[in-house]
Amino acid sequence: MDELYIEIKTRYVDSGDAKKIIAKKTIIGVVTTGKISKPAKKLLDEAGIAWAENVSKEDFNKPLS
């Protein structure tokens, strides 16, 4: 089985992007610094893929404690 992972995007995610993500069958979550469209959120939810939008780029640069 392929390894599961979280995909990070630095732009808007629309339903076309969501369909591509779902088709990979290895993604368990999507994090984006942009927004995710309502139709994309619905598709991700239906596929059981967690998502987070509007995550600050600075959050990725914080040191682990």
mmCIF file as Biopython writes it, N, C-alpha, C and O atoms, coordinates in Angstrom:
data_model
#
loop_
_atom_site.group_PDB
_atom_site.id
_atom_site.type_symbol
_atom_site.label_atom_id
_atom_site.label_alt_id
_atom_site.label_comp_id
_atom_site.label_asym_id
_atom_site.label_entity_id
_atom_site.label_seq_id
_atom_site.pdbx_PDB_ins_code
_atom_site.Cartn_x
_atom_site.Cartn_y
_atom_site.Cartn_z
_atom_site.occupancy
_atom_site.B_iso_or_equiv
_atom_site.auth_seq_id
_atom_site.auth_asym_id
_atom_site.pdbx_PDB_model_num
ATOM 1   N N  . MET A ? 1  ? 0.832   -1.186 0.000  1.0 0.0 1  A 1 
ATOM 2   C CA . MET A ? 1  ? 0.000   0.000  0.000  1.0 0.0 1  A 1 
ATOM 3   C C  . MET A ? 1  ? 0.878   1.251  0.000  1.0 0.0 1  A 1 
ATOM 4   O O  . MET A ? 1  ? 1.931   1.287  0.637  1.0 0.0 1  A 1 
ATOM 5   N N  . ASP A ? 2  ? 0.436   2.252  -0.709 1.0 0.0 2  A 1 
ATOM 6   C CA . ASP A ? 2  ? 1.173   3.519  -0.749 1.0 0.0 2  A 1 
ATOM 7   C C  . ASP A ? 2  ? 1.087   4.214  0.604  1.0 0.0 2  A 1 
ATOM 8   O O  . ASP A ? 2  ? 0.109   4.068  1.337  1.0 0.0 2  A 1 
ATOM 9   N N  . GLU A ? 3  ? 2.126   4.968  0.914  1.0 0.0 3  A 1 
ATOM 10  C CA . GLU A ? 3  ? 2.158   5.713  2.163  1.0 0.0 3  A 1 
ATOM 11  C C  . GLU A ? 3  ? 1.166   6.869  2.110  1.0 0.0 3  A 1 
ATOM 12  O O  . GLU A ? 3  ? 1.042   7.536  1.082  1.0 0.0 3  A 1 
ATOM 13  N N  . LEU A ? 4  ? 0.463   7.108  3.205  1.0 0.0 4  A 1 
ATOM 14  C CA . LEU A ? 4  ? -0.502  8.198  3.291  1.0 0.0 4  A 1 
ATOM 15  C C  . LEU A ? 4  ? 0.212   9.474  3.712  1.0 0.0 4  A 1 
ATOM 16  O O  . LEU A ? 4  ? 1.181   9.428  4.470  1.0 0.0 4  A 1 
ATOM 17  N N  . TYR A ? 5  ? -0.265  10.607 3.222  1.0 0.0 5  A 1 
ATOM 18  C CA . TYR A ? 5  ? 0.379   11.870 3.564  1.0 0.0 5  A 1 
ATOM 19  C C  . TYR A ? 5  ? -0.596  13.026 3.527  1.0 0.0 5  A 1 
ATOM 20  O O  . TYR A ? 5  ? -1.736  12.883 3.087  1.0 0.0 5  A 1 
ATOM 21  N N  . ILE A ? 6  ? -0.132  14.181 3.997  1.0 0.0 6  A 1 
ATOM 22  C CA . ILE A ? 6  ? -0.899  15.425 3.979  1.0 0.0 6  A 1 
ATOM 23  C C  . ILE A ? 6  ? -0.313  16.309 2.889  1.0 0.0 6  A 1 
ATOM 24  O O  . ILE A ? 6  ? 0.902   16.481 2.804  1.0 0.0 6  A 1 
ATOM 25  N N  . GLU A ? 7  ? -1.176  16.863 2.065  1.0 0.0 7  A 1 
ATOM 26  C CA . GLU A ? 7  ? -0.727  17.727 0.974  1.0 0.0 7  A 1 
ATOM 27  C C  . GLU A ? 7  ? -0.831  19.184 1.425  1.0 0.0 7  A 1 
ATOM 28  O O  . GLU A ? 7  ? -1.830  19.588 2.019  1.0 0.0 7  A 1 
ATOM 29  N N  . ILE A ? 8  ? 0.205   19.962 1.137  1.0 0.0 8  A 1 
ATOM 30  C CA . ILE A ? 8  ? 0.229   21.386 1.480  1.0 0.0 8  A 1 
ATOM 31  C C  . ILE A ? 8  ? 0.146   22.191 0.183  1.0 0.0 8  A 1 
ATOM 32  O O  . ILE A ? 8  ? 0.919   21.978 -0.751 1.0 0.0 8  A 1 
ATOM 33  N N  . LYS A ? 9  ? -0.800  23.112 0.152  1.0 0.0 9  A 1 
ATOM 34  C CA . LYS A ? 9  ? -0.992  23.989 -1.007 1.0 0.0 9  A 1 
ATOM 35  C C  . LYS A ? 9  ? -0.768  25.438 -0.570 1.0 0.0 9  A 1 
ATOM 36  O O  . LYS A ? 9  ? -1.039  25.799 0.576  1.0 0.0 9  A 1 
ATOM 37  N N  . THR A ? 10 ? -0.279  26.248 -1.478 1.0 0.0 10 A 1 
ATOM 38  C CA . THR A ? 10 ? -0.067  27.661 -1.170 1.0 0.0 10 A 1 
ATOM 39  C C  . THR A ? 10 ? -0.970  28.546 -2.023 1.0 0.0 10 A 1 
ATOM 40  O O  . THR A ? 10 ? -0.631  29.684 -2.349 1.0 0.0 10 A 1 
ATOM 41  N N  . ARG A ? 11 ? -2.118  27.996 -2.370 1.0 0.0 11 A 1 
ATOM 42  C CA . ARG A ? 11 ? -3.047  28.770 -3.196 1.0 0.0 11 A 1 
ATOM 43  C C  . ARG A ? 11 ? -4.470  28.292 -2.944 1.0 0.0 11 A 1 
ATOM 44  O O  . ARG A ? 11 ? -4.699  27.375 -2.156 1.0 0.0 11 A 1 
ATOM 45  N N  . TYR A ? 12 ? -5.406  28.914 -3.611 1.0 0.0 12 A 1 
ATOM 46  C CA . TYR A ? 12 ? -6.830  28.562 -3.566 1.0 0.0 12 A 1 
ATOM 47  C C  . TYR A ? 12 ? -7.014  27.130 -4.064 1.0 0.0 12 A 1 
ATOM 48  O O  . TYR A ? 12 ? -6.379  26.723 -5.036 1.0 0.0 12 A 1 
ATOM 49  N N  . VAL A ? 13 ? -7.874  26.376 -3.404 1.0 0.0 13 A 1 
ATOM 50  C CA . VAL A ? 13 ? -8.174  25.001 -3.805 1.0 0.0 13 A 1 
ATOM 51  C C  . VAL A ? 13 ? -9.630  24.959 -4.260 1.0 0.0 13 A 1 
ATOM 52  O O  . VAL A ? 13 ? -10.538 25.260 -3.484 1.0 0.0 13 A 1 
ATOM 53  N N  . ASP A ? 14 ? -9.851  24.582 -5.523 1.0 0.0 14 A 1 
ATOM 54  C CA . ASP A ? 14 ? -11.217 24.485 -6.040 1.0 0.0 14 A 1 
ATOM 55  C C  . ASP A ? 14 ? -11.624 23.021 -6.191 1.0 0.0 14 A 1 
ATOM 56  O O  . ASP A ? 14 ? -10.853 22.123 -5.850 1.0 0.0 14 A 1 
ATOM 57  N N  . SER A ? 15 ? -12.823 22.780 -6.698 1.0 0.0 15 A 1 
ATOM 58  C CA . SER A ? 15 ? -13.322 21.408 -6.797 1.0 0.0 15 A 1 
ATOM 59  C C  . SER A ? 15 ? -12.485 20.558 -7.759 1.0 0.0 15 A 1 
ATOM 60  O O  . SER A ? 15 ? -12.358 19.350 -7.559 1.0 0.0 15 A 1 
ATOM 61  N N  . GLY A ? 16 ? -11.925 21.165 -8.780 1.0 0.0 16 A 1 
ATOM 62  C CA . GLY A ? 16 ? -11.044 20.424 -9.694 1.0 0.0 16 A 1 
ATOM 63  C C  . GLY A ? 16 ? -9.801  19.929 -8.967 1.0 0.0 16 A 1 
ATOM 64  O O  . GLY A ? 16 ? -9.365  18.795 -9.164 1.0 0.0 16 A 1 
ATOM 65  N N  . ASP A ? 17 ? -9.236  20.790 -8.127 1.0 0.0 17 A 1 
ATOM 66  C CA . ASP A ? 17 ? -8.082  20.391 -7.314 1.0 0.0 17 A 1 
ATOM 67  C C  . ASP A ? 17 ? -8.481  19.274 -6.350 1.0 0.0 17 A 1 
ATOM 68  O O  . ASP A ? 17 ? -7.747  18.301 -6.177 1.0 0.0 17 A 1 
ATOM 69  N N  . ALA A ? 18 ? -9.651  19.423 -5.726 1.0 0.0 18 A 1 
ATOM 70  C CA . ALA A ? 18 ? -10.122 18.416 -4.769 1.0 0.0 18 A 1 
ATOM 71  C C  . ALA A ? 18 ? -10.281 17.058 -5.450 1.0 0.0 18 A 1 
ATOM 72  O O  . ALA A ? 18 ? -9.912  16.033 -4.876 1.0 0.0 18 A 1 
ATOM 73  N N  . LYS A ? 19 ? -10.819 17.040 -6.648 1.0 0.0 19 A 1 
ATOM 74  C CA . LYS A ? 19 ? -10.991 15.778 -7.382 1.0 0.0 19 A 1 
ATOM 75  C C  . LYS A ? 19 ? -9.641  15.121 -7.664 1.0 0.0 19 A 1 
ATOM 76  O O  . LYS A ? 19 ? -9.515  13.900 -7.567 1.0 0.0 19 A 1 
ATOM 77  N N  . LYS A ? 20 ? -8.640  15.915 -8.011 1.0 0.0 20 A 1 
ATOM 78  C CA . LYS A ? 20 ? -7.296  15.375 -8.259 1.0 0.0 20 A 1 
ATOM 79  C C  . LYS A ? 20 ? -6.691  14.815 -6.975 1.0 0.0 20 A 1 
ATOM 80  O O  . LYS A ? 20 ? -6.050  13.764 -6.988 1.0 0.0 20 A 1 
ATOM 81  N N  . ILE A ? 21 ? -6.899  15.522 -5.871 1.0 0.0 21 A 1 
ATOM 82  C CA . ILE A ? 21 ? -6.386  15.078 -4.573 1.0 0.0 21 A 1 
ATOM 83  C C  . ILE A ? 21 ? -7.042  13.754 -4.181 1.0 0.0 21 A 1 
ATOM 84  O O  . ILE A ? 21 ? -6.362  12.822 -3.751 1.0 0.0 21 A 1 
ATOM 85  N N  . ILE A ? 22 ? -8.353  13.675 -4.330 1.0 0.0 22 A 1 
ATOM 86  C CA . ILE A ? 22 ? -9.092  12.461 -3.989 1.0 0.0 22 A 1 
ATOM 87  C C  . ILE A ? 22 ? -8.646  11.293 -4.854 1.0 0.0 22 A 1 
ATOM 88  O O  . ILE A ? 22 ? -8.511  10.171 -4.365 1.0 0.0 22 A 1 
ATOM 89  N N  . ALA A ? 23 ? -8.418  11.550 -6.133 1.0 0.0 23 A 1 
ATOM 90  C CA . ALA A ? 23 ? -8.025  10.488 -7.068 1.0 0.0 23 A 1 
ATOM 91  C C  . ALA A ? 23 ? -6.686  9.855  -6.716 1.0 0.0 23 A 1 
ATOM 92  O O  . ALA A ? 23 ? -6.431  8.706  -7.078 1.0 0.0 23 A 1 
ATOM 93  N N  . LYS A ? 24 ? -5.829  10.593 -6.016 1.0 0.0 24 A 1 
ATOM 94  C CA . LYS A ? 24 ? -4.517  10.053 -5.636 1.0 0.0 24 A 1 
ATOM 95  C C  . LYS A ? 24 ? -4.642  8.898  -4.640 1.0 0.0 24 A 1 
ATOM 96  O O  . LYS A ? 24 ? -3.790  8.011  -4.602 1.0 0.0 24 A 1 
ATOM 97  N N  . LYS A ? 25 ? -5.711  8.914  -3.835 1.0 0.0 25 A 1 
ATOM 98  C CA . LYS A ? 25 ? -6.002  7.855  -2.854 1.0 0.0 25 A 1 
ATOM 99  C C  . LYS A ? 25 ? -4.924  7.676  -1.780 1.0 0.0 25 A 1 
ATOM 100 O O  . LYS A ? 25 ? -4.924  6.671  -1.070 1.0 0.0 25 A 1 
ATOM 101 N N  . THR A ? 26 ? -4.029  8.620  -1.659 1.0 0.0 26 A 1 
ATOM 102 C CA . THR A ? 26 ? -2.983  8.523  -0.634 1.0 0.0 26 A 1 
ATOM 103 C C  . THR A ? 26 ? -2.977  9.747  0.288  1.0 0.0 26 A 1 
ATOM 104 O O  . THR A ? 26 ? -2.163  9.825  1.208  1.0 0.0 26 A 1 
ATOM 105 N N  . ILE A ? 27 ? -3.868  10.686 0.048  1.0 0.0 27 A 1 
ATOM 106 C CA . ILE A ? 27 ? -3.876  11.924 0.819  1.0 0.0 27 A 1 
ATOM 107 C C  . ILE A ? 27 ? -4.946  11.849 1.902  1.0 0.0 27 A 1 
ATOM 108 O O  . ILE A ? 27 ? -6.114  11.580 1.618  1.0 0.0 27 A 1 
ATOM 109 N N  . ILE A ? 28 ? -4.533  12.091 3.158  1.0 0.0 28 A 1 
ATOM 110 C CA . ILE A ? 28 ? -5.467  12.049 4.271  1.0 0.0 28 A 1 
ATOM 111 C C  . ILE A ? 28 ? -5.831  13.450 4.767  1.0 0.0 28 A 1 
ATOM 112 O O  . ILE A ? 28 ? -6.736  13.607 5.585  1.0 0.0 28 A 1 
ATOM 113 N N  . GLY A ? 29 ? -5.122  14.463 4.267  1.0 0.0 29 A 1 
ATOM 114 C CA . GLY A ? 29 ? -5.405  15.823 4.683  1.0 0.0 29 A 1 
ATOM 115 C C  . GLY A ? 29 ? -4.826  16.839 3.722  1.0 0.0 29 A 1 
ATOM 116 O O  . GLY A ? 29 ? -3.843  16.577 3.029  1.0 0.0 29 A 1 
ATOM 117 N N  . VAL A ? 30 ? -5.460  18.015 3.694  1.0 0.0 30 A 1 
ATOM 118 C CA . VAL A ? 30 ? -5.005  19.118 2.847  1.0 0.0 30 A 1 
ATOM 119 C C  . VAL A ? 30 ? -4.900  20.361 3.723  1.0 0.0 30 A 1 
ATOM 120 O O  . VAL A ? 30 ? -5.827  20.690 4.464  1.0 0.0 30 A 1 
ATOM 121 N N  . VAL A ? 31 ? -3.771  21.044 3.633  1.0 0.0 31 A 1 
ATOM 122 C CA . VAL A ? 31 ? -3.555  22.299 4.343  1.0 0.0 31 A 1 
ATOM 123 C C  . VAL A ? 31 ? -3.205  23.335 3.290  1.0 0.0 31 A 1 
ATOM 124 O O  . VAL A ? 31 ? -2.350  23.094 2.438  1.0 0.0 31 A 1 
ATOM 125 N N  . THR A ? 32 ? -3.858  24.481 3.345  1.0 0.0 32 A 1 
ATOM 126 C CA . THR A ? 32 ? -3.558  25.524 2.375  1.0 0.0 32 A 1 
ATOM 127 C C  . THR A ? 32 ? -3.452  26.887 3.044  1.0 0.0 32 A 1 
ATOM 128 O O  . THR A ? 32 ? -4.139  27.174 4.024  1.0 0.0 32 A 1 
ATOM 129 N N  . THR A ? 33 ? -2.577  27.716 2.494  1.0 0.0 33 A 1 
ATOM 130 C CA . THR A ? 33 ? -2.463  29.088 2.976  1.0 0.0 33 A 1 
ATOM 131 C C  . THR A ? 33 ? -3.569  29.949 2.371  1.0 0.0 33 A 1 
ATOM 132 O O  . THR A ? 33 ? -3.786  31.079 2.808  1.0 0.0 33 A 1 
ATOM 133 N N  . GLY A ? 34 ? -4.259  29.425 1.379  1.0 0.0 34 A 1 
ATOM 134 C CA . GLY A ? 34 ? -5.374  30.120 0.742  1.0 0.0 34 A 1 
ATOM 135 C C  . GLY A ? 34 ? -6.703  29.582 1.228  1.0 0.0 34 A 1 
ATOM 136 O O  . GLY A ? 34 ? -6.797  28.964 2.289  1.0 0.0 34 A 1 
ATOM 137 N N  . LYS A ? 35 ? -7.720  29.828 0.436  1.0 0.0 35 A 1 
ATOM 138 C CA . LYS A ? 35 ? -9.058  29.358 0.765  1.0 0.0 35 A 1 
ATOM 139 C C  . LYS A ? 35 ? -9.351  28.055 0.026  1.0 0.0 35 A 1 
ATOM 140 O O  . LYS A ? 35 ? -8.655  27.691 -0.922 1.0 0.0 35 A 1 
ATOM 141 N N  . ILE A ? 36 ? -10.388 27.364 0.476  1.0 0.0 36 A 1 
ATOM 142 C CA . ILE A ? 36 ? -10.898 26.173 -0.187 1.0 0.0 36 A 1 
ATOM 143 C C  . ILE A ? 36 ? -12.358 26.463 -0.535 1.0 0.0 36 A 1 
ATOM 144 O O  . ILE A ? 36 ? -13.130 26.888 0.325  1.0 0.0 36 A 1 
ATOM 145 N N  . SER A ? 37 ? -12.732 26.238 -1.777 1.0 0.0 37 A 1 
ATOM 146 C CA . SER A ? 37 ? -14.101 26.527 -2.195 1.0 0.0 37 A 1 
ATOM 147 C C  . SER A ? 37 ? -15.087 25.605 -1.481 1.0 0.0 37 A 1 
ATOM 148 O O  . SER A ? 37 ? -14.719 24.512 -1.052 1.0 0.0 37 A 1 
ATOM 149 N N  . LYS A ? 38 ? -16.339 26.045 -1.355 1.0 0.0 38 A 1 
ATOM 150 C CA . LYS A ? 38 ? -17.368 25.227 -0.703 1.0 0.0 38 A 1 
ATOM 151 C C  . LYS A ? 38 ? -17.550 23.885 -1.401 1.0 0.0 38 A 1 
ATOM 152 O O  . LYS A ? 38 ? -17.637 22.860 -0.724 1.0 0.0 38 A 1 
ATOM 153 N N  . PRO A ? 39 ? -17.612 23.854 -2.751 1.0 0.0 39 A 1 
ATOM 154 C CA . PRO A ? 39 ? -17.742 22.551 -3.415 1.0 0.0 39 A 1 
ATOM 155 C C  . PRO A ? 39 ? -16.541 21.631 -3.143 1.0 0.0 39 A 1 
ATOM 156 O O  . PRO A ? 39 ? -16.703 20.418 -3.015 1.0 0.0 39 A 1 
ATOM 157 N N  . ALA A ? 40 ? -15.339 22.214 -3.054 1.0 0.0 40 A 1 
ATOM 158 C CA . ALA A ? 40 ? -14.144 21.414 -2.764 1.0 0.0 40 A 1 
ATOM 159 C C  . ALA A ? 40 ? -14.207 20.866 -1.349 1.0 0.0 40 A 1 
ATOM 160 O O  . ALA A ? 40 ? -13.860 19.709 -1.116 1.0 0.0 40 A 1 
ATOM 161 N N  . LYS A ? 41 ? -14.646 21.688 -0.403 1.0 0.0 41 A 1 
ATOM 162 C CA . LYS A ? 41 ? -14.786 21.227 0.980  1.0 0.0 41 A 1 
ATOM 163 C C  . LYS A ? 41 ? -15.750 20.047 1.052  1.0 0.0 41 A 1 
ATOM 164 O O  . LYS A ? 41 ? -15.499 19.064 1.750  1.0 0.0 41 A 1 
ATOM 165 N N  . LYS A ? 42 ? -16.854 20.158 0.321  1.0 0.0 42 A 1 
ATOM 166 C CA . LYS A ? 42 ? -17.853 19.082 0.322  1.0 0.0 42 A 1 
ATOM 167 C C  . LYS A ? 42 ? -17.252 17.787 -0.225 1.0 0.0 42 A 1 
ATOM 168 O O  . LYS A ? 42 ? -17.450 16.717 0.350  1.0 0.0 42 A 1 
ATOM 169 N N  . LEU A ? 43 ? -16.525 17.886 -1.324 1.0 0.0 43 A 1 
ATOM 170 C CA . LEU A ? 43 ? -15.885 16.706 -1.906 1.0 0.0 43 A 1 
ATOM 171 C C  . LEU A ? 43 ? -14.872 16.091 -0.945 1.0 0.0 43 A 1 
ATOM 172 O O  . LEU A ? 43 ? -14.837 14.873 -0.769 1.0 0.0 43 A 1 
ATOM 173 N N  . LEU A ? 44 ? -14.054 16.928 -0.328 1.0 0.0 44 A 1 
ATOM 174 C CA . LEU A ? 44 ? -13.055 16.437 0.620  1.0 0.0 44 A 1 
ATOM 175 C C  . LEU A ? 44 ? -13.734 15.775 1.824  1.0 0.0 44 A 1 
ATOM 176 O O  . LEU A ? 44 ? -13.307 14.714 2.279  1.0 0.0 44 A 1 
ATOM 177 N N  . ASP A ? 45 ? -14.780 16.403 2.328  1.0 0.0 45 A 1 
ATOM 178 C CA . ASP A ? 45 ? -15.518 15.824 3.450  1.0 0.0 45 A 1 
ATOM 179 C C  . ASP A ? 45 ? -16.091 14.453 3.087  1.0 0.0 45 A 1 
ATOM 180 O O  . ASP A ? 45 ? -15.981 13.502 3.860  1.0 0.0 45 A 1 
ATOM 181 N N  . GLU A ? 46 ? -16.697 14.364 1.914  1.0 0.0 46 A 1 
ATOM 182 C CA . GLU A ? 46 ? -17.296 13.102 1.467  1.0 0.0 46 A 1 
ATOM 183 C C  . GLU A ? 46 ? -16.249 12.001 1.299  1.0 0.0 46 A 1 
ATOM 184 O O  . GLU A ? 46 ? -16.543 10.820 1.479  1.0 0.0 46 A 1 
ATOM 185 N N  . ALA A ? 47 ? -15.022 12.402 0.952  1.0 0.0 47 A 1 
ATOM 186 C CA . ALA A ? 47 ? -13.936 11.440 0.759  1.0 0.0 47 A 1 
ATOM 187 C C  . ALA A ? 47 ? -13.211 11.127 2.070  1.0 0.0 47 A 1 
ATOM 188 O O  . ALA A ? 47 ? -12.307 10.292 2.094  1.0 0.0 47 A 1 
ATOM 189 N N  . GLY A ? 48 ? -13.601 11.790 3.156  1.0 0.0 48 A 1 
ATOM 190 C CA . GLY A ? 48 ? -12.961 11.555 4.449  1.0 0.0 48 A 1 
ATOM 191 C C  . GLY A ? 48 ? -11.581 12.168 4.557  1.0 0.0 48 A 1 
ATOM 192 O O  . GLY A ? 48 ? -10.735 11.689 5.311  1.0 0.0 48 A 1 
ATOM 193 N N  . ILE A ? 49 ? -11.357 13.235 3.797  1.0 0.0 49 A 1 
ATOM 194 C CA . ILE A ? 49 ? -10.065 13.921 3.814  1.0 0.0 49 A 1 
ATOM 195 C C  . ILE A ? 49 ? -10.187 15.188 4.664  1.0 0.0 49 A 1 
ATOM 196 O O  . ILE A ? 49 ? -11.023 16.050 4.391  1.0 0.0 49 A 1 
ATOM 197 N N  . ALA A ? 50 ? -9.352  15.290 5.686  1.0 0.0 50 A 1 
ATOM 198 C CA . ALA A ? 50 ? -9.350  16.470 6.552  1.0 0.0 50 A 1 
ATOM 199 C C  . ALA A ? 50 ? -8.778  17.660 5.787  1.0 0.0 50 A 1 
ATOM 200 O O  . ALA A ? 50 ? -7.970  17.484 4.876  1.0 0.0 50 A 1 
ATOM 201 N N  . TRP A ? 51 ? -9.192  18.857 6.153  1.0 0.0 51 A 1 
ATOM 202 C CA . TRP A ? 51 ? -8.674  20.044 5.483  1.0 0.0 51 A 1 
ATOM 203 C C  . TRP A ? 51 ? -8.573  21.206 6.459  1.0 0.0 51 A 1 
ATOM 204 O O  . TRP A ? 51 ? -9.293  21.272 7.455  1.0 0.0 51 A 1 
ATOM 205 N N  . ALA A ? 52 ? -7.657  22.125 6.145  1.0 0.0 52 A 1 
ATOM 206 C CA . ALA A ? 52 ? -7.496  23.373 6.890  1.0 0.0 52 A 1 
ATOM 207 C C  . ALA A ? 52 ? -7.140  24.448 5.883  1.0 0.0 52 A 1 
ATOM 208 O O  . ALA A ? 52 ? -6.268  24.253 5.037  1.0 0.0 52 A 1 
ATOM 209 N N  . GLU A ? 53 ? -7.817  25.584 5.976  1.0 0.0 53 A 1 
ATOM 210 C CA . GLU A ? 53 ? -7.560  26.675 5.046  1.0 0.0 53 A 1 
ATOM 211 C C  . GLU A ? 53 ? -7.064  27.905 5.789  1.0 0.0 53 A 1 
ATOM 212 O O  . GLU A ? 53 ? -7.182  27.995 7.011  1.0 0.0 53 A 1 
ATOM 213 N N  . ASN A ? 54 ? -6.510  28.849 5.042  1.0 0.0 54 A 1 
ATOM 214 C CA . ASN A ? 54 ? -6.005  30.116 5.585  1.0 0.0 54 A 1 
ATOM 215 C C  . ASN A ? 54 ? -4.959  29.914 6.675  1.0 0.0 54 A 1 
ATOM 216 O O  . ASN A ? 54 ? -4.912  30.686 7.633  1.0 0.0 54 A 1 
ATOM 217 N N  . VAL A ? 55 ? -4.135  28.906 6.548  1.0 0.0 55 A 1 
ATOM 218 C CA . VAL A ? 55 ? -3.064  28.662 7.505  1.0 0.0 55 A 1 
ATOM 219 C C  . VAL A ? 55 ? -1.914  29.605 7.154  1.0 0.0 55 A 1 
ATOM 220 O O  . VAL A ? 55 ? -1.454  29.638 6.013  1.0 0.0 55 A 1 
ATOM 221 N N  . SER A ? 56 ? -1.467  30.352 8.123  1.0 0.0 56 A 1 
ATOM 222 C CA . SER A ? 56 ? -0.404  31.333 7.915  1.0 0.0 56 A 1 
ATOM 223 C C  . SER A ? 56 ? 0.911   30.637 7.543  1.0 0.0 56 A 1 
ATOM 224 O O  . SER A ? 56 ? 1.266   29.611 8.122  1.0 0.0 56 A 1 
ATOM 225 N N  . LYS A ? 57 ? 1.609   31.199 6.592  1.0 0.0 57 A 1 
ATOM 226 C CA . LYS A ? 57 ? 2.922   30.662 6.218  1.0 0.0 57 A 1 
ATOM 227 C C  . LYS A ? 57 ? 3.865   30.663 7.415  1.0 0.0 57 A 1 
ATOM 228 O O  . LYS A ? 57 ? 4.729   29.793 7.528  1.0 0.0 57 A 1 
ATOM 229 N N  . GLU A ? 58 ? 3.703   31.631 8.304  1.0 0.0 58 A 1 
ATOM 230 C CA . GLU A ? 58 ? 4.550   31.723 9.492  1.0 0.0 58 A 1 
ATOM 231 C C  . GLU A ? 58 ? 4.351   30.510 10.409 1.0 0.0 58 A 1 
ATOM 232 O O  . GLU A ? 58 ? 5.268   30.126 11.135 1.0 0.0 58 A 1 
ATOM 233 N N  . ASP A ? 59 ? 3.160   29.908 10.378 1.0 0.0 59 A 1 
ATOM 234 C CA . ASP A ? 59 ? 2.909   28.732 11.206 1.0 0.0 59 A 1 
ATOM 235 C C  . ASP A ? 59 ? 3.810   27.570 10.826 1.0 0.0 59 A 1 
ATOM 236 O O  . ASP A ? 59 ? 4.095   26.714 11.662 1.0 0.0 59 A 1 
ATOM 237 N N  . PHE A ? 60 ? 4.257   27.525 9.599  1.0 0.0 60 A 1 
ATOM 238 C CA . PHE A ? 60 ? 5.146   26.464 9.158  1.0 0.0 60 A 1 
ATOM 239 C C  . PHE A ? 60 ? 6.588   26.718 9.568  1.0 0.0 60 A 1 
ATOM 240 O O  . PHE A ? 60 ? 7.410   25.802 9.533  1.0 0.0 60 A 1 
ATOM 241 N N  . ASN A ? 61 ? 6.904   27.933 9.953  1.0 0.0 61 A 1 
ATOM 242 C CA . ASN A ? 61 ? 8.271   28.300 10.304 1.0 0.0 61 A 1 
ATOM 243 C C  . ASN A ? 61 ? 8.507   28.343 11.809 1.0 0.0 61 A 1 
ATOM 244 O O  . ASN A ? 61 ? 9.600   28.697 12.249 1.0 0.0 61 A 1 
ATOM 245 N N  . LYS A ? 62 ? 7.502   27.989 12.604 1.0 0.0 62 A 1 
ATOM 246 C CA . LYS A ? 62 ? 7.655   28.020 14.053 1.0 0.0 62 A 1 
ATOM 247 C C  . LYS A ? 62 ? 8.515   26.836 14.485 1.0 0.0 62 A 1 
ATOM 248 O O  . LYS A ? 62 ? 8.343   25.719 13.997 1.0 0.0 62 A 1 
ATOM 249 N N  . PRO A ? 63 ? 9.449   27.094 15.412 1.0 0.0 63 A 1 
ATOM 250 C CA . PRO A ? 63 ? 10.254  25.979 15.902 1.0 0.0 63 A 1 
ATOM 251 C C  . PRO A ? 63 ? 9.401   25.006 16.715 1.0 0.0 63 A 1 
ATOM 252 O O  . PRO A ? 63 ? 8.470   25.414 17.409 1.0 0.0 63 A 1 
ATOM 253 N N  . LEU A ? 64 ? 9.722   23.746 16.624 1.0 0.0 64 A 1 
ATOM 254 C CA . LEU A ? 64 ? 9.028   22.731 17.408 1.0 0.0 64 A 1 
ATOM 255 C C  . LEU A ? 64 ? 9.522   22.801 18.845 1.0 0.0 64 A 1 
ATOM 256 O O  . LEU A ? 64 ? 10.721  22.928 19.092 1.0 0.0 64 A 1 
ATOM 257 N N  . SER A ? 65 ? 8.593   22.717 19.792 1.0 0.0 65 A 1 
ATOM 258 C CA . SER A ? 65 ? 9.027   22.764 21.198 1.0 0.0 65 A 1 
ATOM 259 C C  . SER A ? 65 ? 8.897   21.417 21.860 1.0 0.0 65 A 1 
ATOM 260 O O  . SER A ? 65 ? 9.217   21.276 23.041 1.0 0.0 65 A 1 
#
